[in-house]
Amino acid sequence: MTTSSLEKMRLELRRGVLVLAVLASLRQPHYGYSLRKQLLARGIDIDEGTLYPLIRRLAEQDLLDSEWQQAEGRERRYYQLSDKGTELLMQLTDEWQVLNAALGHILGGVAEEAT
C-alpha cells in the first residue's frame, strides 16, 4: 500500500472518532484552542482546519450550546454539549463500545493468524 493510500485510510478512520472525542470533551465548556489543547494532551492531534469546522457543524446541528465569555482579557466563544448533544454522546458511546468489542475480536483473530 502506498503512503498516500495509507494516509487516506487513516484519515477516514479518524473522522468518526474525532466527532466522538470532541463531543465527549465538550461535556465541560471549552473554547476552540482550549479544546484542541485538551485533545492533544489526551493523545488526539487535530489541526485547527479540522476542529473549527467540526465545532461549527456540531453547533449548527444543535448538539452544542455556546456563549461568549470574557477570559484572559479576551472575548471567547465557549462551547458545551446541549441536551441533544448529551443524548447523542450517550448513544454514540454505546455504539462505539459495541463496535470496539467486535473489532477487538476480529483484530485478535488477525493477530493469531499472523503468528
ABEGO torsion letter per residue (X at the ends): XBAAAAAAAAAAAAAAAAAAAAAAAAABBBBAAAAAAAAAAAGBBBBAAAAAAAAAAAAAAGABBBBBBBBGGBBBBBBBBBAAAAAAAAAAAAAAAAAAAAAAAAAAAAAAAAX
